[in-house]
Amino acid sequence: MAMKRPRIDWMLVLLLIPMLAGAAPLPLTDDEAAFLAGHWRDPIAPQGLVPAGRSPVEASLAPKDCGTCHVQQYADWQTSLHSKSMGPGVLGQVVDMVDNDPGTAQVCWRCHTPLAEQQDVLFQAGEGWQRNAKFDSALQGQGLICAGCHVRGQQRFGPPRKGAAKVSGAVTDAGLPHGGFVAQTAFEKSAFCKGCHQFTADGYALNGKLLENTYEEWLASSYPQQGVQCQDCHMPDRRHLWRGIHDPEMVRRAIRVNVDAPARPLRSGETLQVGISVANVGAGHYFPTYVTPKVTVQAVLLDEAGAPLPASLQEAVIGREVSLDLSQELFDTRIAPGDTRTLSYVQDVPTEGLRLRVRVEVDPDHFYARFYQATLAADGADKGKAMLQQALDNALAGRFVVFEKIFGGTTAAKVPTANAEVDGG
């Protein structure tokens, strides 16, 4: 019997599409709060007419044209997931919605391609959904582009210059390209990221917990009191990188792994008891914050040739596992900022010459891979299936080892692989 296709509207809840949050306490000034309310209005209005006298490069919304002057920012953005936010996994679903369910497509677009110029259709009061004459498919394919954060009504916005006073106000130097920019301190606050990384209080939840709660997790941590904003970790020195769970070095900075294992050779017949602790020492939100990744802590005995003994394998998962249709939370073992999760490995040692390997592996797109596999196995020849296959291949290729260490020889030894050079502490 053919598998029933997962409901795509459920999946869209997972693609970072929460609506703009409401009146929760914010570490913002009144001016910053008012700016953000207008800046992230849903939907963002079309840019309108280009002011007279601007060159094609100044008038352009294309990231490569921004990169003419903002060279480092453009180079960073190209390596980021923001540049891939309308990748094959999202586009492979939306392509089937534009004609049949444009309202759901627009919910997806609002974070993945937020500019009106990036959206196939727009809702017109009294007329319903209409084809967008200003739609630019090239802009859509580039995801969250520079203009998505920095351009409104043909005016440029950004944080105050480095070294300048932290105040907001218009820059009117006529000699600057595109008529200058409006400085706004809200660009340096965590709340700037909230619209796409936080569900509203009445948003979709499982087991009483919002599916996307990153901003509130940060707000409940010690980081706000320390003055540490999202940008400090994800945009260090204003780099447009936005590294996260997909980046091994970022993950290594977020956690500390300690293994309480003997450095001496293991003895035949002994019962090995090892404590493995994983501490969230560097993430200002839960580790991991979202339901899509899976972090696996694995311990196994190795024979003299380095081959694992399958019967000795024990694993524990750090993450929030949900059913594919989002109807159930199966477990939640994530680690809050500053907290530690300790796992116990208890195993009889059957022979001499064995060693213990402890490994921490990250699967950033665990849920997405499951969804793509189920969708591709379902009946129907949808427009987006080729893109979903590509998204599945990308998801499966994204796994990496963030910690690996071997115990039981004369000294503990790190395994010299590219993914295991750092033992996390």
C-alpha positions as CSV (number, residue, x, y, z in Angstrom):
1,M,0.0,0.0,0.0
2,A,1.4,3.4,-0.9
3,M,2.4,5.7,1.9
4,K,0.1,8.6,2.5
5,R,1.9,11.8,1.7
6,P,2.7,14.0,4.7
7,R,0.7,17.1,4.8
8,I,2.9,19.9,3.5
9,D,1.1,22.6,5.5
10,W,2.5,20.9,8.6
11,M,5.9,20.9,7.2
12,L,5.8,24.6,6.5
13,V,5.5,25.2,10.2
14,L,9.0,23.8,10.4
15,L,10.6,26.1,7.9
16,L,11.2,29.2,10.1
17,I,7.9,30.9,9.2
18,P,6.5,32.1,12.5
19,M,4.4,35.3,12.5
20,L,5.9,38.4,14.1
21,A,5.8,38.1,17.9
22,G,3.5,40.3,19.9
23,A,3.9,42.3,23.1
24,A,6.3,40.1,25.1
25,P,8.8,42.1,27.2
26,L,11.7,43.2,25.0
27,P,15.1,44.7,25.8
28,L,14.4,47.5,23.3
29,T,13.9,51.2,23.5
30,D,10.5,52.6,22.3
31,D,12.1,53.8,19.2
32,E,13.6,50.4,18.4
33,A,10.4,48.6,19.0
34,A,8.5,51.0,16.7
35,F,11.1,50.6,14.0
36,L,10.9,46.8,14.1
37,A,7.1,46.8,14.0
38,G,7.2,48.8,10.8
39,H,10.4,47.3,9.3
40,W,9.0,43.7,9.5
41,R,5.4,44.5,8.5
42,D,3.8,41.5,6.9
43,P,3.8,41.6,3.9
44,I,6.7,44.0,3.2
45,A,5.4,46.5,0.6
46,P,7.0,46.7,-2.9
47,Q,9.9,49.1,-3.1
48,G,8.2,51.5,-5.4
49,L,9.9,53.9,-7.8
50,V,13.6,54.4,-7.8
51,P,14.6,58.0,-7.0
52,A,15.9,59.9,-9.9
53,G,19.6,60.0,-10.5
54,R,20.5,56.6,-9.1
55,S,22.7,54.3,-11.2
56,P,21.5,50.8,-12.0
57,V,23.8,49.4,-9.4
58,E,22.5,51.8,-6.7
59,A,18.9,50.9,-7.6
60,S,19.4,47.2,-7.8
61,L,18.1,44.7,-5.1
62,A,20.5,42.0,-6.3
63,P,23.1,40.9,-3.8
64,K,25.9,40.9,-6.3
65,D,25.3,44.6,-6.9
66,C,25.4,45.3,-3.2
67,G,28.7,43.4,-3.2
68,T,30.2,46.0,-5.5
69,C,30.8,48.2,-2.4
70,H,30.1,45.8,0.4
71,V,32.6,43.2,-0.7
72,Q,33.1,41.3,2.6
73,Q,29.4,41.2,3.5
74,Y,28.5,39.8,0.1
75,A,31.3,37.2,0.3
76,D,30.1,36.1,3.8
77,W,26.4,36.0,2.8
78,Q,27.2,33.7,-0.2
79,T,28.5,31.1,2.3
80,S,25.5,31.4,4.7
81,L,22.3,29.5,5.0
82,H,20.4,32.8,4.5
83,S,21.5,32.7,0.9
84,K,20.0,29.2,0.6
85,S,16.8,29.9,2.5
86,M,14.8,29.3,-0.7
87,G,16.7,26.1,-1.5
88,P,15.3,23.0,-3.1
89,G,13.7,21.8,0.1
90,V,11.5,24.9,0.4
91,L,11.1,25.7,-3.3
92,G,10.3,22.0,-4.0
93,Q,7.2,22.4,-1.9
94,V,6.2,26.0,-2.8
95,V,6.3,25.4,-6.5
96,D,3.1,23.3,-6.1
97,M,1.4,25.8,-4.0
98,V,1.6,29.0,-6.0
99,D,-1.5,28.1,-8.1
100,N,-3.4,26.0,-5.6
101,D,-2.6,27.4,-2.2
102,P,-0.9,30.9,-2.5
103,G,-1.8,31.8,1.1
104,T,0.3,29.0,2.4
105,A,3.1,29.9,0.0
106,Q,3.0,33.5,1.2
107,V,3.4,32.3,4.8
108,C,6.6,30.5,3.7
109,W,7.8,33.4,1.6
110,R,7.5,35.9,4.5
111,C,10.8,34.6,6.1
112,H,12.5,32.8,3.3
113,T,12.0,35.5,0.6
114,P,10.4,38.4,2.4
115,L,10.5,41.1,-0.3
116,A,7.4,41.6,-2.4
117,E,9.7,41.4,-5.5
118,Q,10.6,37.9,-4.6
119,Q,7.0,36.5,-4.5
120,D,5.2,35.1,-7.5
121,V,1.8,36.4,-6.4
122,L,0.6,39.1,-4.1
123,F,-2.7,39.6,-2.3
124,Q,-4.6,42.7,-3.5
125,A,-7.5,44.0,-1.3
126,G,-10.8,43.4,-3.1
127,E,-9.1,41.4,-5.9
128,G,-7.6,38.5,-4.1
129,W,-4.3,36.8,-5.3
130,Q,-2.9,38.3,-8.4
131,R,0.3,37.6,-10.4
132,N,3.1,39.9,-9.3
133,A,4.3,42.1,-12.2
134,K,7.5,43.0,-10.3
135,F,8.3,39.3,-9.5
136,D,12.0,38.5,-10.0
137,S,12.6,34.7,-10.0
138,A,16.4,35.3,-9.7
139,L,15.9,37.3,-6.5
140,Q,13.5,34.6,-5.2
141,G,16.1,31.9,-5.8
142,Q,18.7,33.7,-3.7
143,G,16.6,33.5,-0.5
144,L,17.1,36.0,2.3
145,I,19.0,38.7,0.3
146,C,20.7,41.9,1.5
147,A,17.6,43.9,0.7
148,G,15.4,41.7,2.8
149,C,16.9,43.2,5.9
150,H,18.4,46.5,4.7
151,V,16.0,48.1,2.1
152,R,12.5,49.5,2.5
153,G,10.8,51.9,0.1
154,Q,14.1,52.3,-1.8
155,Q,15.7,53.6,1.4
156,R,18.7,51.7,3.0
157,F,18.9,50.9,6.7
158,G,21.6,49.5,8.9
159,P,23.3,49.7,12.3
160,P,25.3,52.8,13.2
161,R,28.8,52.9,11.8
162,K,31.5,51.2,13.8
163,G,32.9,53.6,16.4
164,A,30.0,56.0,16.0
165,A,27.5,56.9,18.7
166,K,24.9,54.2,19.2
167,V,22.0,56.4,18.1
168,S,19.4,56.2,15.4
169,G,18.8,58.7,12.7
170,A,19.0,59.5,9.0
171,V,22.4,59.8,7.3
172,T,21.9,62.5,4.7
173,D,25.4,62.8,3.1
174,A,24.6,63.4,-0.5
175,G,28.0,61.9,-1.6
176,L,27.1,58.5,-0.4
177,P,25.7,55.9,-2.8
178,H,21.9,55.3,-2.8
179,G,21.2,58.5,-0.9
180,G,22.9,57.3,2.3
181,F,21.3,55.1,4.9
182,V,19.2,55.3,8.0
183,A,21.2,54.2,11.1
184,Q,19.1,52.1,13.5
185,T,20.4,50.5,16.7
186,A,17.7,47.8,16.5
187,F,20.0,46.0,13.9
188,E,22.3,45.1,16.8
189,K,19.5,43.7,19.1
190,S,18.3,40.1,19.3
191,A,14.8,41.2,18.7
192,F,15.8,42.1,15.1
193,C,16.0,38.3,14.5
194,K,12.8,37.5,16.4
195,G,10.3,37.7,13.5
196,C,11.7,34.6,11.8
197,H,13.1,32.7,14.8
198,Q,10.2,32.8,17.3
199,F,6.6,31.7,17.2
200,T,4.0,33.9,18.8
201,A,2.5,32.9,22.1
202,D,-0.5,31.4,20.4
203,G,1.6,29.6,17.7
204,Y,1.9,25.9,17.1
205,A,3.0,24.0,20.1
206,L,3.6,20.4,21.2
207,N,3.5,19.2,24.8
208,G,2.9,22.9,25.8
209,K,6.0,24.1,24.1
210,L,6.2,26.3,21.0
211,L,7.8,24.6,18.0
212,E,10.1,27.6,17.5
213,N,11.1,29.3,20.7
214,T,14.7,30.5,20.2
215,Y,14.2,34.2,21.1
216,E,12.3,33.3,24.3
217,E,15.0,30.7,25.2
218,W,17.6,33.5,24.9
219,L,15.5,35.9,26.9
220,A,15.2,33.4,29.7
221,S,19.0,32.8,29.8
222,S,21.7,34.9,31.4
223,Y,22.8,36.3,28.1
224,P,20.5,39.4,28.0
225,Q,21.8,40.4,31.4
226,Q,25.3,40.0,30.1
227,G,24.5,42.1,27.1
228,V,25.1,39.2,24.7
229,Q,22.9,39.5,21.6
230,C,22.2,36.9,18.9
231,Q,24.5,39.0,16.6
232,D,27.5,38.6,18.9
233,C,27.7,34.9,18.2
234,H,26.1,34.6,14.8
235,M,27.5,37.8,13.3
236,P,30.8,38.3,15.1
237,D,32.4,41.6,14.2
238,R,29.4,42.2,12.0
239,R,30.4,39.3,9.7
240,H,27.3,38.2,7.6
241,L,27.9,34.5,8.4
242,W,25.0,33.3,10.6
243,R,26.8,30.0,11.5
244,G,24.8,27.6,13.5
245,I,24.1,23.9,13.9
246,H,25.3,23.1,10.4
247,D,28.8,24.4,11.2
248,P,31.2,22.0,13.2
249,E,33.3,24.8,14.7
250,M,30.2,26.7,15.9
251,V,28.9,23.5,17.5
252,R,32.2,22.8,19.2
253,R,32.1,26.3,20.7
254,A,28.6,25.7,22.0
255,I,29.3,22.5,23.9
256,R,31.9,20.9,26.2
257,V,32.1,17.1,26.3
258,N,33.8,15.4,29.2
259,V,34.3,11.6,29.5
260,D,34.9,9.9,32.9
261,A,36.7,6.9,31.5
262,P,39.9,5.1,32.7
263,A,43.1,5.9,30.8
264,R,44.5,2.4,31.7
265,P,44.0,-0.6,29.5
266,L,40.6,-2.2,29.9
267,R,40.5,-5.6,31.8
268,S,38.7,-8.7,30.6
269,G,35.7,-9.4,32.8
270,E,35.4,-5.9,34.3
271,T,32.2,-3.9,34.2
272,L,33.0,-0.6,32.6
273,Q,31.1,2.4,34.0
274,V,31.7,5.6,32.2
275,G,30.0,9.0,32.6
276,I,29.7,11.1,29.5
277,S,28.6,14.7,30.0
278,V,27.6,17.3,27.4
279,A,27.4,20.9,28.7
280,N,25.8,23.9,26.9
281,V,28.6,26.4,27.5
282,G,28.2,28.6,24.4
283,A,24.7,28.6,23.0
284,G,22.4,31.4,24.3
285,H,19.4,29.1,23.6
286,Y,18.7,25.4,24.0
287,F,21.1,23.0,22.4
288,P,19.8,22.3,19.8
289,T,17.1,25.0,19.7
290,Y,14.9,23.5,17.0
291,V,13.2,20.2,16.3
292,T,15.1,19.4,13.1
293,P,18.6,18.5,14.3
294,K,19.6,15.3,16.1
295,V,22.7,15.0,18.2
296,T,23.8,11.5,18.9
297,V,26.2,10.5,21.8
298,Q,27.7,7.1,21.0
299,A,29.9,4.8,23.0
300,V,31.2,1.4,21.7
301,L,34.0,-1.0,22.4
302,L,36.7,-1.5,19.7
303,D,38.7,-4.6,19.1
304,E,42.4,-4.6,18.5
305,A,41.9,-3.8,14.8
306,G,39.7,-0.8,15.6
307,A,36.5,-2.5,14.5
308,P,33.4,-1.8,16.7
309,L,31.8,-4.6,18.7
310,P,28.1,-4.2,17.7
311,A,26.8,-5.7,20.9
312,S,28.6,-3.1,23.0
313,L,27.1,-0.1,21.1
314,Q,25.0,2.3,23.2
315,E,23.6,5.6,22.0
316,A,21.7,8.5,23.4
317,V,20.1,11.4,21.5
318,I,20.1,15.1,22.4
319,G,17.3,16.8,20.6
320,R,13.6,17.3,20.4
321,E,12.1,14.4,18.4
322,V,8.6,14.9,16.9
323,S,6.4,12.7,14.8
324,L,6.5,13.4,11.0
325,D,2.9,14.8,11.1
326,L,3.8,17.0,14.1
327,S,1.0,15.4,16.2
328,Q,3.3,14.2,19.0
329,E,6.5,15.2,20.8
330,L,8.3,11.9,21.3
331,F,11.0,13.2,23.6
332,D,12.9,16.4,24.5
333,T,16.4,16.0,25.8
334,R,17.8,19.4,24.7
335,I,20.2,21.3,27.0
336,A,19.3,24.7,28.3
337,P,22.0,27.4,28.4
338,G,24.5,26.7,31.2
339,D,23.1,23.2,31.8
340,T,24.7,19.8,31.5
341,R,23.3,16.4,30.4
342,T,25.1,13.3,31.8
343,L,24.9,9.9,30.2
344,S,26.0,6.6,31.6
345,Y,27.7,3.8,29.7
346,V,27.7,0.5,31.5
347,Q,29.2,-2.4,29.7
348,D,31.0,-5.7,30.5
349,V,34.4,-6.1,28.9
350,P,34.5,-9.6,27.3
351,T,38.2,-9.9,26.3
352,E,41.6,-8.2,26.7
353,G,42.8,-5.6,24.3
354,L,39.6,-3.7,23.8
355,R,39.3,0.1,23.8
356,L,36.3,2.5,24.3
357,R,35.4,5.0,21.6
358,V,33.1,7.9,22.5
359,R,31.7,10.0,19.7
360,V,29.2,12.9,19.3
361,E,27.6,13.2,15.9
362,V,25.4,16.0,14.6
363,D,22.7,15.5,12.0
364,P,21.5,19.1,11.4
365,D,18.7,18.1,9.0
366,H,17.4,15.0,10.6
367,F,13.7,15.9,10.5
368,Y,13.9,17.3,7.0
369,A,15.5,14.1,5.7
370,R,12.7,12.0,7.1
371,F,10.1,14.3,5.6
372,Y,11.7,14.4,2.1
373,Q,12.1,10.6,2.1
374,A,8.4,10.1,3.0
375,T,7.3,12.7,0.4
376,L,9.3,11.2,-2.3
377,A,8.0,7.7,-1.5
378,A,4.4,8.9,-1.8
379,D,2.3,8.7,-5.0
380,G,2.0,11.6,-7.4
381,A,4.3,13.3,-9.9
382,D,4.5,16.8,-8.4
383,K,6.6,19.6,-10.0
384,G,8.9,19.8,-7.0
385,K,10.0,16.2,-6.7
386,A,13.3,16.6,-8.4
387,M,14.1,19.5,-6.0
388,L,13.1,17.5,-3.0
389,Q,15.4,14.7,-4.1
390,Q,18.2,17.2,-4.2
391,A,17.2,18.5,-0.8
392,L,17.3,15.0,0.6
393,D,20.8,14.4,-0.8
394,N,21.9,17.7,0.7
395,A,20.4,16.7,4.1
396,L,22.0,13.3,4.2
397,A,25.4,14.8,3.3
398,G,25.3,17.3,6.1
399,R,26.1,15.0,9.0
400,F,29.4,15.4,10.9
401,V,31.3,14.3,14.0
402,V,32.0,17.0,16.5
403,F,33.8,15.0,19.1
404,E,35.6,11.7,19.1
405,K,38.0,10.1,21.6
406,I,39.4,6.6,22.3
407,F,40.1,5.3,25.8
408,G,41.6,2.1,27.1
409,G,45.2,2.1,25.7
410,T,48.2,3.3,27.7
411,T,46.8,6.8,27.2
412,A,43.6,8.3,25.9
413,A,44.0,9.0,22.2
414,K,42.1,11.4,19.9
415,V,41.2,10.0,16.5
416,P,43.1,12.0,13.8
417,T,40.2,12.7,11.5
418,A,39.1,16.1,10.1
419,N,35.9,16.0,12.1
420,A,37.5,15.0,15.4
421,E,40.5,17.3,15.9
422,V,38.9,19.1,18.9
423,D,37.7,17.0,21.9
424,G,35.4,19.8,23.3
425,G,37.1,20.1,26.6
